[in-house]
Amino acid sequence: MEIREEGGALVLYKEGTPVGRCTLEDRSILEFRIDPRWRRKGYGSYLLKEALRRTGGFEPRQPSCHRAPLPAREEELAFWEKFGFQREGESLVRRRRPDLSGVELSHRLVKDLCPQPRLSIDATCGNGYDTEFLCGLGGEVIALDIQPRAVENTRRRLGKAGLSNARVMVEDHARLDRIAAPGTVDCVMFNFGWLPGGDHTLHSQLEKSLAALEKALDLLRPGGVLSAVLYSGQGIGSGEKEGILRYLERLPLTRYTVIVCRYANYKDTAPLPCIVLKKG
Ligand SMILES: C[S@@+](CC[C@H](N)C(=O)[O-])C[C@H]1O[C@@H](n2cnc3c(N)ncnc32)[C@H](O)[C@@H]1O
């Protein structure tokens, strides 16, 4: 299958023959048509998904609003509803509001609980979003990742943002104790899993993650905050998430407050932001 742009329309070809057409003006679908011989075979879904994708309909951080004409036949409504379109008067409308992602939630919590850190550590810097966030809070930031590519990406992001308060290095977070002295760090952030845009087979591993968490808690000053976003699902399994949860749940209440923020009406594989507060 191939989609070609032809004069304001996306045309879906199967083996050189056009089988569907979607005419768009910005985010308004003016015409959507699949050749009757090719209906109910997934071609419509493929074309509509692509039209939505190309016009920002799946952007996780940007709101979007798409419109389409009401279908000629009532039974076609289910197809549009599958993609989030609802009847509004004489047309179909699909409104998407950005979700509060696990990472965004962790940023809000850290900012609230640790507004003016003097020393923060990003223990999985990846593409540098968390490091950029920590740099924005001020103070000194140490960012590390086991992959040189992640360190390059983070340095590039900070450079573009004009931020110079971070030291970024290739390091294994299982060796966090070499990075700072015990009791001196205000905030440590972990965002486990793989490098987005990188090799998905290179992801964090339970044994190292546990060693890193234990060392991070030791580095935190009393009153300091640890944030960890946990992942599970295809490719990564659920072992790391479950193992870390078991570890966090057993931390003594006399020394730590542990909060796990589960997305209760979403699938089990939703990111799981966790916060640990070290008691003063
Ligand atoms: C989900 S990404 C982090 C995203 C990142 N914080 C950002 O804002 O873009 C997870 C990162 O953890 C890193 N990682 C995995 N195991 C590690 C380890 N033992 N030590 C340090 N980094 C590790 C991966 O290389 C990957 O870049």
The ligand as an SDF file (V2000), in Angstrom:
LIG
                    3D

 27 29  0  0  0  0  0  0  0  0999 V2000
   13.0670    6.4940   28.8330 C   0  0  0  0  0  0  0  0  0  0  0  0
   14.7500    6.8960   28.5360 S   0  0  0  0  0  0  0  0  0  0  0  0
   14.9770    8.3440   29.4800 C   0  0  0  0  0  0  0  0  0  0  0  0
   14.3340    9.5570   28.8900 C   0  0  0  0  0  0  0  0  0  0  0  0
   14.9950   10.8260   29.3360 C   0  0  0  0  0  0  0  0  0  0  0  0
   14.9670   11.0400   30.7590 N   0  0  0  0  0  0  0  0  0  0  0  0
   14.4890   12.0610   28.6110 C   0  0  0  0  0  0  0  0  0  0  0  0
   14.0490   12.9930   29.2550 O   0  0  0  0  0  0  0  0  0  0  0  0
   14.5470   12.0560   27.3750 O   0  0  0  0  0  0  0  0  0  0  0  0
   15.6280    5.7060   29.4990 C   0  0  0  0  0  0  0  0  0  0  0  0
   17.1240    5.8830   29.4400 C   0  0  0  0  0  0  0  0  0  0  0  0
   17.7080    5.1030   30.4800 O   0  0  0  0  0  0  0  0  0  0  0  0
   18.9920    4.7670   30.0490 C   0  0  0  0  0  0  0  0  0  0  0  0
   19.5620    3.6740   30.8520 N   0  0  0  0  0  0  0  0  0  0  0  0
   19.2060    2.3830   30.8580 C   0  0  0  0  0  0  0  0  0  0  0  0
   19.9670    1.6990   31.7270 N   0  0  0  0  0  0  0  0  0  0  0  0
   20.8010    2.6010   32.3000 C   0  0  0  0  0  0  0  0  0  0  0  0
   21.8220    2.5150   33.2930 C   0  0  0  0  0  0  0  0  0  0  0  0
   22.1470    1.3380   33.8620 N   0  0  0  0  0  0  0  0  0  0  0  0
   22.4670    3.6340   33.6430 N   0  0  0  0  0  0  0  0  0  0  0  0
   22.1640    4.8240   33.0740 C   0  0  0  0  0  0  0  0  0  0  0  0
   21.2100    4.9620   32.1140 N   0  0  0  0  0  0  0  0  0  0  0  0
   20.5380    3.8650   31.7480 C   0  0  0  0  0  0  0  0  0  0  0  0
   18.7700    4.3790   28.5990 C   0  0  0  0  0  0  0  0  0  0  0  0
   19.9750    4.3810   27.8780 O   0  0  0  0  0  0  0  0  0  0  0  0
   17.7670    5.4320   28.1310 C   0  0  0  0  0  0  0  0  0  0  0  0
   18.3970    6.5040   27.5030 O   0  0  0  0  0  0  0  0  0  0  0  0
  1  2  1  0
  2  3  1  0
  2 10  1  0
  3  4  1  0
  4  5  1  0
  5  6  1  0
  5  7  1  0
  7  8  2  0
  7  9  1  0
 10 11  1  0
 11 12  1  0
 11 26  1  0
 12 13  1  0
 13 14  1  0
 13 24  1  0
 14 15  1  0
 14 23  1  0
 15 16  2  0
 16 17  1  0
 17 18  1  0
 17 23  2  0
 18 19  1  0
 18 20  2  0
 20 21  1  0
 21 22  2  0
 22 23  1  0
 24 25  1  0
 24 26  1  0
 26 27  1  0
M  CHG  2   2   1   9  -1
M  END
$$$$
